Amino acid sequence: MQRDLNRLKYRKNRKHKAIGLFVLCVLVALIMVMMRTCSDQFTEPYNTNYQPMDTQRKQGNNL
């Protein structure tokens, strides 16, 4: 009787661990897909005419 109860608890615990691991993997995959989608939207920098300040100052002094 006790052995059956222990086996039932072991199987239940094992099932819960497997389900938890599966849910964790699904969440990680979902986060990775969301990050990939978000990064694909920003392929070009916001300001394409960007120049560092020291370059602009050097050009301004030469004029």
Backbone hydrogen bonds, N-H to C=O, Kabsch-Sander energy under -0.5 kcal/mol:
donor,donor_aa,acceptor,acceptor_aa,energy
5,L,1,M,-2.0
6,N,2,Q,-2.6
7,R,3,R,-2.4
8,L,4,D,-2.3
9,K,5,L,-2.5
10,Y,6,N,-2.5
11,R,7,R,-2.6
12,K,8,L,-2.4
13,N,9,K,-2.8
14,R,10,Y,-2.5
15,K,11,R,-2.4
16,H,12,K,-2.2
17,K,13,N,-2.1
18,A,14,R,-2.1
19,I,15,K,-2.4
20,G,16,H,-2.4
21,L,17,K,-2.4
22,F,18,A,-2.2
23,V,19,I,-2.5
24,L,20,G,-2.3
25,C,21,L,-2.3
26,V,22,F,-2.3
27,L,23,V,-2.3
28,V,24,L,-2.4
29,A,25,C,-2.4
30,L,26,V,-2.3
31,I,27,L,-2.5
32,M,28,V,-2.3
33,V,29,A,-2.2
34,M,30,L,-2.3
35,M,31,I,-2.4
36,R,32,M,-2.3
37,T,33,V,-2.5
38,C,34,M,-2.4
39,S,35,M,-2.5
40,D,36,R,-1.8
41,Q,37,T,-0.9
41,Q,38,C,-0.6
42,F,38,C,-0.6
42,F,39,S,-0.6
43,T,41,Q,-0.6
48,T,46,Y,-0.7
50,Y,47,N,-1.0
56,Q,52,P,-1.8
57,R,53,M,-2.3
58,K,54,D,-1.9
59,Q,55,T,-2.1
60,G,56,Q,-2.1
61,N,57,R,-2.1
62,N,58,K,-1.4
63,L,59,Q,-0.7
